[in-house]
Amino acid sequence: MGDLYLTKRRLEWSRHGHGRVVECREHPGEQSELKRWSFRWHARSETILEALPDVHIGPPVAIGGAVAYDAARPWVCRFDAGDTPYLSRRGEAAASTNDRRG
């Protein structure tokens, strides 16, 4: 993914409409994409740590073939009969009748 992924992701967070957590400033004279932007936490952004379980808090991001923070198709953690956690889409049938929601 390279170093630019971090810049791209921070830009996504700064532009996300659900409670700005990250502020950014563009430095248009910079030739390097890594130096073109500077970022900082928005005042009172510590509340994101409490809000992270809410799928609406962050902008969607593709990770390993899945999409995190996808409000339309969220992933949830479930537990099988042996208490081993696994991920599945919310609303899909559980793998076992002994599963419980996580």
Backbone as a chain_set.jsonl record, in Angstrom:
{"seq": "MGDLYLTKRRLEWSRHGHGRVVECREHPGEQSELKRWSFRWHARSETILEALPDVHIGPPVAIGGAVAYDAARPWVCRFDAGDTPYLSRRGEAAASTNDRRG", "coords": {"N": [[0.813, -1.188, 0.0], [2.003, 1.22, 0.605], [3.434, 4.405, 1.69], [1.761, 6.548, 1.068], [-0.794, 5.726, 1.587], [-1.418, 6.301, 4.265], [-1.629, 9.102, 4.237], [-3.759, 9.369, 2.424], [-5.815, 8.066, 3.852], [-6.017, 9.69, 6.136], [-6.898, 12.034, 4.929], [-9.414, 11.161, 4.08], [-10.657, 10.795, 6.579], [-10.625, 13.455, 7.462], [-12.417, 14.627, 5.738], [-14.764, 13.334, 6.127], [-18.208, 13.323, 6.814], [-19.448, 12.839, 9.298], [-19.002, 14.142, 12.04], [-16.251, 15.701, 12.319], [-13.094, 14.526, 12.893], [-10.438, 14.638, 12.337], [-8.421, 17.325, 11.423], [-7.234, 19.079, 8.54], [-4.641, 20.646, 6.615], [-3.772, 22.067, 3.581], [-0.764, 22.313, 1.746], [-0.051, 23.778, -0.903], [2.266, 24.38, -2.377], [4.064, 22.341, -2.045], [5.816, 19.701, -3.522], [5.865, 17.0, -2.968], [3.566, 14.439, -2.253], [3.451, 13.453, 0.294], [4.219, 15.562, 1.864], [2.441, 17.515, 1.262], [0.164, 17.793, 2.764], [-0.877, 18.576, 6.103], [-1.831, 17.34, 9.285], [-4.042, 17.263, 12.13], [-5.521, 16.357, 15.286], [-8.913, 17.126, 15.723], [-10.355, 19.511, 17.949], [-11.688, 18.136, 20.901], [-11.815, 15.594, 19.837], [-11.278, 13.253, 21.088], [-13.472, 11.818, 21.744], [-13.925, 10.038, 19.744], [-12.811, 7.593, 20.37], [-14.66, 6.476, 22.054], [-16.765, 6.269, 20.32], [-16.106, 4.568, 18.216], [-17.2, 1.891, 17.848], [-19.531, 2.442, 16.428], [-20.67, 2.2, 13.179], [-21.027, 4.346, 11.535], [-19.236, 6.311, 12.201], [-16.752, 6.461, 10.935], [-15.125, 6.964, 7.72], [-15.736, 4.739, 4.954], [-13.473, 1.982, 4.301], [-11.451, -0.136, 2.365], [-10.323, -3.276, 3.337], [-8.407, -6.025, 3.178], [-10.164, -7.401, 1.355], [-12.628, -6.893, 2.439], [-14.918, -4.33, 3.567], [-14.463, -1.893, 5.857], [-16.363, 0.074, 8.171], [-18.665, 0.243, 6.596], [-21.723, 1.245, 6.339], [-23.956, 0.279, 5.035], [-23.541, -2.456, 4.721], [-22.548, -3.872, 7.217], [-19.938, -5.583, 9.057], [-19.89, -8.034, 11.638], [-18.8, -9.312, 14.807], [-18.919, -12.646, 15.703], [-19.459, -15.592, 17.723], [-18.494, -18.966, 17.73], [-19.691, -22.281, 18.649], [-17.633, -23.149, 20.276], [-16.695, -20.864, 21.445], [-14.986, -19.412, 19.784], [-14.062, -16.547, 18.092], [-15.411, -15.107, 15.07], [-15.849, -13.379, 11.922], [-18.764, -12.064, 10.329], [-21.316, -10.989, 8.012], [-23.662, -8.637, 9.216], [-26.958, -9.632, 9.732], [-26.808, -11.842, 8.088], [-27.256, -15.378, 8.097], [-26.249, -17.136, 10.986], [-23.397, -19.285, 11.451], [-23.829, -21.437, 13.05], [-26.347, -22.782, 15.202], [-25.74, -22.393, 17.789], [-24.381, -20.068, 17.993], [-23.651, -16.789, 19.264], [-24.39, -13.331, 19.342], [-21.779, -10.898, 18.94]], "CA": [[0.0, 0.0, 0.0], [2.902, 2.355, 0.589], [3.277, 5.48, 2.661], [0.675, 7.452, 0.701], [-2.05, 5.244, 2.159], [-1.676, 7.035, 5.502], [-2.112, 10.425, 3.855], [-5.086, 9.185, 1.834], [-6.775, 7.727, 4.914], [-6.219, 10.886, 6.96], [-7.744, 12.938, 4.144], [-10.772, 10.627, 4.15], [-11.181, 11.118, 7.914], [-10.845, 14.901, 7.574], [-13.545, 15.003, 4.873], [-15.95, 12.544, 6.482], [-19.242, 14.222, 7.299], [-20.003, 12.478, 10.598], [-18.19, 14.582, 13.167], [-14.842, 15.81, 11.926], [-12.164, 14.065, 13.911], [-9.109, 15.059, 11.902], [-8.352, 18.555, 10.629], [-6.09, 19.06, 7.636], [-4.267, 21.87, 5.929], [-3.021, 21.786, 2.362], [0.395, 23.143, 1.442], [-0.03, 23.56, -2.348], [3.592, 24.535, -2.971], [4.852, 21.126, -1.835], [5.813, 18.756, -4.638], [5.659, 15.649, -2.443], [2.242, 14.156, -1.683], [3.599, 13.219, 1.728], [4.397, 16.851, 2.537], [1.419, 18.457, 0.807], [-0.882, 17.907, 3.779], [-0.566, 18.388, 7.521], [-3.042, 16.895, 9.975], [-4.069, 17.28, 13.594], [-6.798, 15.983, 15.872], [-9.865, 18.203, 15.959], [-10.659, 19.689, 19.373], [-12.676, 17.198, 21.447], [-11.905, 14.378, 19.02], [-11.059, 12.061, 21.915], [-14.721, 11.058, 21.811], [-13.934, 8.985, 18.732], [-12.476, 6.323, 21.006], [-15.912, 5.938, 22.579], [-17.728, 6.119, 19.231], [-15.634, 3.677, 17.162], [-18.068, 0.764, 17.475], [-20.584, 2.902, 15.522], [-20.149, 2.093, 11.817], [-21.16, 5.628, 10.855], [-18.248, 7.278, 12.676], [-15.606, 6.589, 10.041], [-15.339, 6.767, 6.287], [-15.463, 3.355, 4.542], [-12.129, 1.663, 3.84], [-11.271, -1.535, 1.962], [-9.279, -3.974, 4.1], [-8.354, -7.471, 2.97], [-11.321, -7.928, 0.665], [-13.846, -6.443, 3.106], [-14.981, -2.881, 3.713], [-14.749, -1.461, 7.228], [-17.206, 1.269, 8.252], [-19.664, 0.235, 5.54], [-23.003, 1.253, 7.051], [-24.945, -0.504, 4.29], [-23.27, -3.895, 4.882], [-21.543, -3.987, 8.283], [-19.438, -6.855, 9.566], [-20.014, -8.179, 13.086], [-18.048, -10.42, 15.401], [-19.764, -13.691, 16.287], [-18.708, -16.652, 18.404], [-19.034, -20.29, 17.439], [-20.035, -23.071, 19.831], [-16.443, -23.262, 21.118], [-16.31, -19.5, 21.824], [-13.984, -18.867, 18.875], [-14.684, -15.445, 17.347], [-15.262, -15.021, 13.621], [-16.587, -12.257, 11.355], [-19.776, -12.318, 9.309], [-22.136, -9.819, 7.746], [-24.844, -8.526, 10.059], [-28.154, -10.007, 8.998], [-26.637, -13.154, 7.475], [-27.483, -16.48, 9.029], [-25.071, -17.563, 11.738], [-22.871, -20.572, 11.006], [-24.294, -22.487, 13.944], [-27.44, -22.329, 16.045], [-25.179, -22.082, 19.101], [-23.68, -18.79, 17.938], [-24.264, -15.641, 19.934], [-23.878, -12.079, 18.763], [-20.671, -10.263, 19.643]], "C": [[0.863, 1.261, 0.0], [2.552, 3.431, 1.599], [2.107, 6.401, 2.338], [-0.676, 7.001, 1.242], [-2.397, 6.021, 3.43], [-2.214, 8.431, 5.209], [-3.527, 10.327, 3.298], [-6.131, 8.93, 2.916], [-7.039, 8.926, 5.816], [-7.08, 11.908, 6.228], [-9.201, 12.469, 4.179], [-11.416, 10.962, 5.492], [-11.486, 12.608, 8.019], [-12.067, 15.349, 6.774], [-14.849, 14.298, 5.24], [-16.974, 13.433, 7.192], [-19.778, 13.942, 8.688], [-19.053, 12.864, 11.721], [-16.72, 14.623, 12.841], [-13.921, 15.485, 13.102], [-10.76, 14.578, 13.617], [-9.241, 16.339, 11.083], [-7.141, 18.453, 9.713], [-5.867, 20.438, 7.042], [-3.433, 21.482, 4.727], [-1.9, 22.805, 2.218], [0.652, 22.98, -0.056], [1.342, 23.679, -2.995], [4.462, 23.298, -2.849], [4.713, 20.184, -3.024], [5.472, 17.34, -4.18], [4.254, 15.506, -1.868], [2.325, 13.957, -0.175], [3.728, 14.522, 2.502], [3.31, 17.866, 2.185], [0.35, 18.718, 1.855], [-0.307, 17.811, 5.175], [-1.891, 18.123, 8.231], [-2.894, 17.103, 11.472], [-5.466, 16.853, 14.041], [-7.649, 17.228, 16.03], [-10.097, 18.303, 17.463], [-11.806, 18.763, 19.768], [-12.801, 15.916, 20.635], [-11.644, 13.11, 19.822], [-12.317, 11.209, 21.985], [-14.795, 9.977, 20.738], [-13.627, 7.629, 19.346], [-13.719, 5.674, 21.594], [-16.876, 5.59, 21.452], [-17.327, 5.081, 18.193], [-16.52, 2.465, 16.877], [-19.206, 1.156, 16.534], [-20.044, 2.925, 14.102], [-20.249, 3.399, 11.055], [-20.038, 6.604, 11.201], [-17.089, 7.481, 11.704], [-15.962, 6.43, 8.587], [-15.011, 5.326, 5.889], [-14.021, 3.178, 4.054], [-12.059, 0.171, 3.506], [-10.09, -2.128, 2.716], [-9.392, -5.463, 3.81], [-9.587, -8.066, 2.324], [-12.648, -7.574, 1.306], [-13.827, -4.919, 3.15], [-15.357, -2.574, 5.153], [-15.538, -0.153, 7.167], [-18.184, 1.374, 7.087], [-21.038, 0.118, 6.196], [-24.063, 0.404, 6.35], [-24.776, -2.011, 4.483], [-22.221, -4.116, 5.962], [-21.166, -5.429, 8.615], [-19.636, -6.861, 11.078], [-19.162, -9.347, 13.548], [-19.045, -11.381, 16.029], [-18.862, -14.716, 16.956], [-19.339, -17.988, 18.063], [-19.273, -21.036, 18.748], [-18.857, -23.232, 20.783], [-15.902, -21.913, 21.572], [-15.152, -18.933, 21.005], [-14.634, -17.748, 18.066], [-14.449, -15.571, 15.846], [-16.118, -13.853, 13.133], [-17.623, -12.75, 10.357], [-20.551, -11.021, 9.088], [-23.33, -9.806, 8.691], [-26.055, -8.843, 9.199], [-28.026, -11.337, 8.287], [-26.84, -14.223, 8.527], [-26.177, -16.856, 9.711], [-24.658, -18.957, 11.287], [-23.392, -21.722, 11.85], [-25.424, -21.935, 14.805], [-26.955, -21.991, 17.454], [-24.439, -20.743, 19.121], [-24.428, -17.737, 18.743], [-23.648, -14.38, 19.336], [-22.788, -11.497, 19.632], [-20.774, -8.784, 19.568]], "O": [[0.459, 2.276, -0.568], [1.521, 3.376, 2.269], [1.516, 6.98, 3.25], [-1.603, 7.805, 1.346], [-3.561, 6.361, 3.643], [-3.151, 8.888, 5.864], [-4.395, 11.118, 3.664], [-7.211, 9.52, 2.891], [-8.18, 9.151, 6.218], [-7.906, 12.577, 6.848], [-10.115, 13.285, 4.294], [-12.579, 11.362, 5.545], [-12.501, 12.988, 8.603], [-12.685, 16.359, 7.112], [-15.912, 14.634, 4.716], [-16.616, 14.209, 8.078], [-20.521, 14.77, 9.216], [-18.376, 12.007, 12.288], [-16.012, 13.643, 13.077], [-13.988, 16.111, 14.16], [-9.998, 14.907, 14.525], [-10.063, 16.427, 10.17], [-6.143, 17.82, 10.059], [-6.771, 21.271, 6.977], [-2.507, 20.677, 4.829], [-2.06, 23.986, 2.523], [1.47, 22.151, -0.454], [1.556, 23.122, -4.071], [5.506, 23.219, -3.497], [3.601, 19.91, -3.476], [4.862, 16.573, -4.925], [3.806, 16.348, -1.089], [1.375, 14.259, 0.548], [3.379, 14.575, 3.681], [3.271, 18.957, 2.754], [-0.301, 19.763, 1.829], [0.638, 17.059, 5.415], [-2.938, 18.624, 7.823], [-1.788, 17.12, 12.012], [-6.444, 16.966, 13.302], [-7.145, 18.277, 16.431], [-10.042, 17.297, 18.17], [-12.784, 18.632, 19.032], [-13.81, 15.219, 20.745], [-11.775, 12.006, 19.292], [-12.241, 10.01, 22.254], [-15.644, 9.09, 20.817], [-14.141, 6.613, 18.878], [-13.819, 4.447, 21.628], [-17.718, 4.707, 21.613], [-18.152, 4.736, 17.347], [-16.581, 2.041, 15.722], [-19.794, 0.281, 15.898], [-19.051, 3.603, 13.839], [-19.608, 3.545, 10.014], [-19.908, 7.636, 10.543], [-16.507, 8.564, 11.656], [-16.984, 5.831, 8.252], [-14.081, 4.744, 6.448], [-13.428, 4.089, 3.476], [-12.542, -0.671, 4.263], [-8.999, -1.56, 2.733], [-10.389, -6.089, 4.172], [-10.016, -9.15, 2.719], [-13.699, -7.922, 0.769], [-12.823, -4.296, 2.805], [-16.436, -2.946, 5.616], [-15.393, 0.626, 6.225], [-18.496, 2.477, 6.639], [-21.465, -0.976, 6.564], [-24.964, -0.128, 6.999], [-25.751, -2.76, 4.416], [-21.099, -4.513, 5.645], [-21.965, -6.354, 8.473], [-19.558, -5.815, 11.723], [-18.846, -10.252, 12.774], [-19.913, -10.971, 16.799], [-17.645, -14.702, 16.771], [-20.561, -18.137, 18.098], [-19.077, -20.481, 19.829], [-19.06, -23.432, 21.98], [-14.766, -21.829, 22.038], [-14.42, -18.067, 21.484], [-15.655, -17.974, 17.417], [-13.417, -16.08, 15.409], [-17.008, -13.391, 13.847], [-17.398, -13.721, 9.635], [-20.453, -10.081, 9.876], [-23.94, -10.845, 8.939], [-26.161, -8.373, 8.066], [-29.042, -11.921, 7.909], [-26.618, -13.988, 9.715], [-25.123, -16.889, 9.076], [-25.487, -19.722, 10.795], [-23.393, -22.868, 11.4], [-25.448, -20.741, 15.103], [-27.683, -21.368, 18.227], [-23.926, -20.335, 20.163], [-25.65, -17.78, 18.885], [-22.504, -14.393, 18.881], [-22.831, -11.57, 20.861], [-19.922, -8.078, 20.108]]}, "num_chains": 1, "name": "protein.A"}
